[in-house]
């Protein structure tokens, strides 16, 4: 790691703050892997370094699902393609709002159905299931390392793989001003609190954020289903390879696609022109 990257570490670890009582980072034993229930249980690792995940409140970096909302009026635009089913998308979600604030970029949330995209591009529906054991163990360790790096709580979800269709539909229906907080809240439920992707959890989060109950009633409406299909088709058309993916649009209209939350330092460098 070069000097510039070490210097960037301090900035990029800026994570959301708030209250998640009892949530700490945990290290995975070497034999653990992603598909084993309880794979990431274990003693807390350096909990004093782990800030709790704030569920919203960053008014400077709000963004919409289909309409850009300024995060400061600065150069560039950042589109965040994600599905709640991905732990790496969770890690990326803890950083994008602060990144948008730092760079002044417009931030747009782009929820899409990862499994449908995988079917379209010829990828296994649960890619990690096709990996050899050493690769699964390496990914498990990487998830913990990155959670510690960003100083955010993380637990592998024992309900994995998650069926996130309803959560994605609700995200598309949510008002622009609430959507960032909704994304933060649902990501935390799944990847910091080990909650299932259920309508019970959706209803709890919706009540907490004071969402219109009619949005939950509309989850099965044909128009709502079409919204998610269109969002996923858009991700495929724009050659999104997985979640999370970040699309940077520069002031001159040129674009660059970045796949993976570990590319966020490149995303920030692109947006700032550094």
ZAVO-513601 format. One line per 4 residues: for each residue x, y, z of N, C-alpha, C. Coordinates in pm, whole numbers. Atoms other than C-alpha are relative to their C-alpha. Layout:
X Y Z X Y Z X Y Z  ...
end
This chain:
85 -120 0 0 0 0 88 124 0  -84 -118 13 153 329 -110 -40 109 96  29 -109 -93 169 652 89 -133 68 -26  126 -69 31 -124 807 -97 -119 -82 48
110 84 -42 -346 507 -28 -12 -1 151  6 -4 -146 -249 508 340 -63 129 48  57 -128 -39 -338 876 358 -150 1 -22  143 1 30 -676 808 198 -78 -85 100
69 89 -93 -753 541 457 -78 79 104  66 -76 -106 -839 801 717 -132 58 -49  121 -62 52 -1092 975 493 -106 -104 -35  98 95 51 -1254 667 344 -64 -82 109
63 74 -107 -1322 511 679 -110 79 66  107 -79 -61 -1567 787 758 -131 -74 -15  122 80 5 -1874 587 846 -114 67 73  114 -55 -69 -2225 661 966 10 -25 150
-1 12 -145 -2274 711 1337 -143 -21 47  133 17 -55 -2566 621 1563 -2 -109 103  11 98 -108 -2692 347 1791 -41 -135 -53  32 140 20 -2676 -26 1733 51 -73 124
-50 55 -125 -2648 -153 2091 45 -145 -16  -48 137 -5 -2437 -464 2132 60 -51 -129  -55 48 126 -2319 -482 1770 149 32 -8  -144 -19 12 -1947 -534 1725 50 -81 -119
-64 80 102 -1714 -664 1458 39 -134 60  -42 132 -44 -1640 -1034 1482 95 -58 -103  -94 64 92 -1351 -1227 1332 -46 -142 -31  41 135 38 -1416 -1548 1140 115 -97 22
-103 102 -7 -1224 -1863 1230 37 -45 -139  -45 37 134 -1020 -1993 935 -90 -101 -68  80 105 63 -1257 -2286 878 -137 47 -44  133 -48 36 -1566 -2071 836 -10 32 -147
23 -46 137 -1721 -1999 499 -139 59 -9  118 -85 13 -2006 -1793 363 -132 -74 7  128 67 11 -2269 -2062 329 -38 -77 126  29 73 -122 -2256 -2207 680 -75 89 97
72 -83 -98 -2521 -2076 924 88 31 119  -81 -43 -113 -2354 -1877 1197 147 9 -30  -141 5 38 -2031 -1865 1001 81 111 62  -78 -112 -46 -1932 -1528 1135 -18 27 149
8 -20 -144 -1995 -1582 1505 139 -12 59  -132 5 -62 -1705 -1536 1740 20 120 88  -25 -111 -92 -1546 -1296 1982 9 132 -72  -8 -133 59 -1568 -926 1917 145 39 -20
-136 -43 32 -1264 -774 1753 10 150 10  -28 -142 -17 -1150 -435 1875 -128 82 -6  128 -70 10 -1506 -311 1944 12 149 24  -11 -142 -28 -1377 21 2064 22 81 -127
-25 -70 125 -1290 108 1702 -122 3 -89  114 18 89 -1634 26 1561 -108 103 30  112 -92 -22 -1874 318 1526 -130 -71 -32  130 59 29 -2239 229 1530 -57 62 -127
55 -41 129 -2437 255 1209 -116 94 21  110 -95 -9 -2651 563 1189 -105 -33 -105  109 26 94 -2990 508 1028 -53 133 -50  44 -125 62 -3009 830 831 55 121 71
-38 -125 -63 -2970 1192 926 102 80 -76  -99 -74 77 -2715 1291 662 -72 79 -109  87 -74 91 -2923 1560 496 76 56 -120  -77 -58 109 -2638 1680 277 18 -97 -116
-31 98 103 -2617 1357 81 -120 -84 -38  120 73 40 -2976 1253 16 1 -22 -151  7 27 143 -3046 1094 -318 -125 -78 -31  119 69 42 -3334 952 -515 32 -126 -78
-21 123 73 -3383 618 -687 -1 21 -149  2 -22 142 -3450 763 -1029 28 144 -36  -19 -143 23 -3391 1134 -990 116 47 87  -116 -44 -77 -3062 1290 -885 -38 114 92
20 -106 -97 -3074 1500 -572 137 51 39  -133 -56 -21 -2781 1734 -522 51 -29 139  -66 22 -128 -2537 1643 -248 96 113 28  -87 -112 -26 -2367 1979 -263 23 86 -121
-8 -82 120 -2387 2106 -619 135 -1 -67  -134 6 56 -2030 2009 -700 3 -80 -129  -14 70 128 -1892 1832 -1005 -34 -148 11  18 143 10 -1999 1489 -1111 -128 -53 60
120 70 -44 -2272 1240 -1042 40 -142 32  -32 135 -43 -2253 909 -860 -128 -81 11  113 92 -7 -2502 628 -920 44 -127 70  -32 114 -86 -2502 349 -663 -96 -114 -30
80 117 35 -2631 16 -799 19 -106 109  -11 90 -114 -2712 -228 -520 -120 -92 12  106 88 -46 -2918 -514 -387 30 -31 146  -18 29 -142 -2972 -580 -16 55 -140 24
-46 138 -15 -2872 -943 -78 151 -11 11  -146 5 4 -2502 -853 -101 62 64 124  -69 -62 -113 -2288 -801 211 100 106 -44  -92 -102 50 -2040 -609 -2 -75 128 -35
81 -119 24 -2322 -376 -109 -31 71 131  19 -62 -132 -2394 -321 261 121 84 36  -121 -75 -35 -2032 -219 318 9 128 -82  -4 -120 84 -2048 20 23 -103 103 41
107 -93 -38 -2375 167 145 36 83 122  -39 -76 -119 -2213 274 471 91 117 -32  -99 -102 35 -1974 500 279 -47 101 -104  30 -84 116 -2153 651 -22 -51 139 35
54 -132 -33 -2331 934 155 111 95 43  -113 -84 -41 -2015 1063 320 88 33 -120  -80 -25 120 -1831 1025 -11 -64 109 -85  69 -103 78 -2096 1230 -191 14 136 65
-15 -127 -70 -2073 1496 76 141 57 -20  -138 -47 15 -1693 1513 51 27 53 -140  -31 -35 139 -1689 1536 -328 -98 100 -59  102 -87 56 -2005 1743 -379 -74 -62 -115
65 67 112 -2131 1482 -625 -148 -18 25  140 42 -9 -2495 1414 -698 -1 -151 20  6 142 -33 -2585 1075 -554 -138 -54 -34  126 63 39 -2853 849 -702 5 -147 39
10 139 -38 -2959 519 -550 -69 -79 -112  52 84 108 -3019 243 -810 -22 -143 49  28 138 -40 -3176 -64 -648 -36 -86 -121  34 92 109 -3198 -365 -879 7 -142 55
7 138 -46 -3259 -739 -850 123 -76 -51  -128 58 37 -2918 -902 -847 -15 -137 -64  18 133 56 -3040 -1255 -914 -48 3 -144  48 -13 138 -3226 -1146 -1227 111 46 -92
-114 -44 79 -2918 -964 -1351 96 -116 -24  -89 115 16 -2707 -1275 -1287 -54 -97 -104  58 89 102 -2949 -1486 -1491 23 55 -139  -12 -63 132 -2929 -1238 -1775 143 -6 -53
-139 -6 46 -2549 -1223 -1786 72 -134 14  -59 133 -5 -2491 -1595 -1725 87 -28 120  -73 22 -125 -2366 -1586 -1366 -85 -86 93  79 78 -97 -2470 -1842 -1099 -79 91 94
85 -84 -83 -2755 -1710 -885 64 30 135  -77 -22 -124 -2541 -1753 -572 145 -32 -34  -135 28 50 -2188 -1716 -710 90 -69 102  -91 56 -101 -2018 -1800 -380 -20 -150 16
25 143 -13 -2183 -2144 -383 82 -81 -99  -80 70 102 -1978 -2232 -691 150 11 26  -142 -22 -27 -1648 -2124 -535 59 -118 79  -66 100 -84 -1396 -2371 -391 13 52 143
-4 -35 -142 -1363 -2377 -13 105 107 34  -98 -105 -34 -1038 -2173 3 -46 140 -41  47 -131 46 -1199 -1893 -198 -113 50 88  108 -42 -90 -1509 -1891 25 56 50 133
-61 -44 -125 -1290 -1867 334 66 137 -17  -66 -129 25 -1094 -1581 177 -102 113 -7  104 -102 8 -1415 -1391 99 -55 32 138  48 -22 -137 -1537 -1441 455 96 89 77
-99 -83 -70 -1213 -1298 591 0 142 -54  1 -134 60 -1229 -1009 345 -117 84 51  115 -74 -52 -1577 -912 462 29 57 138  -35 -49 -133 -1451 -886 818 106 108 -6
-106 -100 11 -1141 -697 716 -56 135 -44  54 -127 49 -1340 -441 523 -95 64 101  86 -58 -104 -1597 -399 800 86 68 106  -90 -62 -97 -1311 -330 1039 62 126 -58
-59 -117 65 -1152 -93 789 -96 119 2  100 -107 1 -1473 108 754 -53 31 139  47 -18 -138 -1539 71 1128 -152 -3 8  145 20 -6 -1894 -54 1084 -28 -141 51
35 134 -48 -2071 -349 1250 -36 -90 -116  31 95 107 -2110 -663 1043 -20 -139 59  22 140 -29 -2258 -1009 1088 -49 -66 -129  53 71 115 -2301 -1259 809 -142 -45 30
141 30 -22 -2675 -1313 766 -25 -150 -13  22 144 0 -2768 -1668 860 -122 -40 -83  113 27 89 -3079 -1637 638 43 3 -147  -53 -11 135 -2856 -1605 330 -22 -132 -76
21 -119 82 -2934 -1609 41 -135 67 30  117 -79 -36 -3186 -1332 100 -89 24 -121  96 -36 105 -3502 -1279 -103 -40 146 23  10 -144 -27 -3497 -900 -132 -96 73 -93
91 -63 96 -3766 -838 -394 -87 107 67  90 -95 -67 -4002 -669 -147 76 124 47  -80 -114 -48 -3728 -452 4 39 92 -115  -36 -80 116 -3618 -338 -340 -120 78 -54
121 -70 47 -3974 -256 -444 -34 116 92  30 -108 -94 -4029 -55 -127 98 115 -18  -100 -104 20 -3706 133 -192 -33 85 -122  38 -74 119 -3824 229 -539 -124 86 23
122 -75 -28 -4160 345 -401 22 114 98  -21 -97 -108 -4014 548 -114 27 140 -56  -31 -137 42 -4001 929 -143 150 24 -2  -143 -28 14 -3665 1069 -249 65 39 132
-61 -52 -122 -3610 1241 84 15 -106 109  -6 106 -101 -3658 916 279 89 -116 -47  -66 117 56 -3485 670 47 138 -28 61  -132 32 -59 -3128 709 183 -11 -61 139
18 55 -134 -3247 647 539 -57 -142 -6  57 133 16 -3449 347 421 108 -101 -38  -110 89 41 -3146 196 248 90 -31 119  -85 21 -117 -2932 247 558 -66 -94 101
71 79 -101 -3198 96 784 -10 -146 -41  16 138 44 -3262 -214 574 135 -71 -9  -134 61 4 -2892 -278 514 43 -39 141  -38 29 -138 -2835 -260 890 -78 -118 56
81 112 -49 -3122 -497 963 57 -133 -48  -44 126 59 -2980 -760 729 144 -34 34  -144 29 -8 -2603 -723 775 66 47 128  -53 -33 -133 -2557 -578 1124 -81 -68 110
89 57 -102 -2855 -733 1306 -48 -140 -34  33 138 38 -2895 -1063 1118 -151 -22 -11  145 15 17 -3264 -1000 1042 -30 -58 -138  37 55 130 -3441 -1187 761 -57 107 -93
62 -90 98 -3563 -1022 443 -149 -34 -5  142 34 -13 -3928 -1041 548 -85 126 1  91 -114 -5 -4233 -820 532 -19 51 143  6 -44 -140 -4234 -811 911 109 104 25
-111 -95 -16 -3894 -642 907 -27 127 -79  34 -117 81 -4006 -413 625 -100 90 72  102 -79 -69 -4310 -305 824 59 73 121  -63 -65 -115 -4099 -233 1133 79 122 -44
-83 -111 49 -3856 -17 936 -88 111 -55  91 -101 56 -4139 157 752 -65 84 109  59 -75 -111 -4304 250 1081 103 93 65  -105 -80 -63 -3976 373 1224 30 126 -81
-29 -114 88 -3923 600 924 -126 77 -38  128 -68 23 -4290 702 918 -37 3 -149  42 13 139 -4344 581 564 -151 -22 -6  142 19 22 -4696 584 428 -30 -151 -6
33 143 2 -4848 238 505 -49 -47 -137  49 38 133 -4999 244 156 113 -53 -88  -113 50 79 -4649 180 18 16 -150 18  -8 144 -24 -4644 -163 181 -113 -73 -70
114 62 68 -4987 -237 41 21 -8 -151  -21 -7 145 -4857 -153 -307 113 -89 -49  -116 79 40 -4567 -400 -307 -31 -101 -109  36 102 98 -4756 -656 -516 -74 56 -121
70 -61 113 -4913 -409 -756 80 -19 -129  -72 17 127 -4828 -468 -1123 94 116 -31  -84 -117 28 -4694 -115 -1150 129 -3 82  -119 9 -85 -4455 -176 -860 95 -106 -52
-84 106 57 -4331 -502 -1009 72 50 -125  -59 -54 123 -4271 -318 -1336 116 95 32  -109 -90 -39 -4059 -58 -1156 130 -76 23  -120 78 -29 -3817 -324 -1033 53 -69 -125
-45 60 126 -3809 -502 -1369 74 104 -84  -64 -105 80 -3727 -174 -1541 135 40 60  -126 -36 -65 -3459 -89 -1284 107 -105 -26  -95 108 25 -3298 -429 -1334 42 -3 -146
-33 -7 143 -3318 -405 -1713 97 115 -28  -90 -114 16 -3150 -65 -1687 140 -36 46  -131 41 -49 -2868 -214 -1481 69 -93 -100  -57 90 100 -2817 -489 -1739 45 79 -123
-33 -79 119 -2824 -239 -2027 124 85 21  -116 -84 -29 -2559 -30 -1853 122 -81 40  -112 93 -21 -2336 -337 -1812 48 -3 144  -32 18 -141 -2351 -348 -1434 33 -147 22
-39 140 -14 -2161 -668 -1343 -43 -66 130  37 55 -129 -2280 -709 -984 -28 112 98  29 -99 -103 -2344 -534 -654 106 -7 110  40 -133 46 -2228 -291 -551 78 42 -124
-67 -64 113 -2147 -103 -869 -23 150 10  5 -146 -7 -2074 269 -887 28 57 -139  -17 -64 131 -2121 473 -1204 27 148 22  -39 -140 -10 -1939 805 -1214 -26 68 -133
17 -85 118 -2055 1069 -1462 70 132 28  -80 -121 -19 -1806 1353 -1497 -72 120 -60  65 -120 53 -1900 1715 -1575 -3 6 -152  -2 -3 147 -1802 1662 -1940 -88 -108 -62
90 103 49 -2050 1372 -1966 63 -137 -14  -65 131 8 -1791 1094 -1979 -30 -80 127  40 87 -110 -1854 795 -1754 104 -109 26  -86 112 -39 -1667 524 -1567 -76 -87 99
68 96 -85 -1803 209 -1404 101 -64 94  -85 64 -100 -1652 73 -1082 -80 -108 72  69 112 -63 -1747 -268 -946 70 -35 131  -52 42 -129 -1699 -340 -577 25 115 95
-18 -106 -99 -1692 -140 -255 147 28 26  -143 -25 -17 -1314 -180 -247 56 95 -106  -42 -99 100 -1301 57 -548 -41 142 38  52 -132 -36 -1447 349 -354 108 107 2
-104 -102 4 -1111 522 -325 26 46 -143  -11 -39 141 -1094 516 -707 -119 86 -42  118 -81 28 -1450 649 -725 21 143 49  -21 -134 -55 -1357 940 -500 107 75 -78
-104 -65 80 -1041 1010 -695 -55 48 -133  61 -37 128 -1243 1015 -1017 -88 124 17  93 -112 -21 -1505 1252 -875 72 130 33  -73 -121 -38 -1246 1494 -740 101 42 -105
-99 -32 102 -1020 1479 -1045 142 -2 52  -134 4 -61 -723 1407 -819 91 -95 -77
end
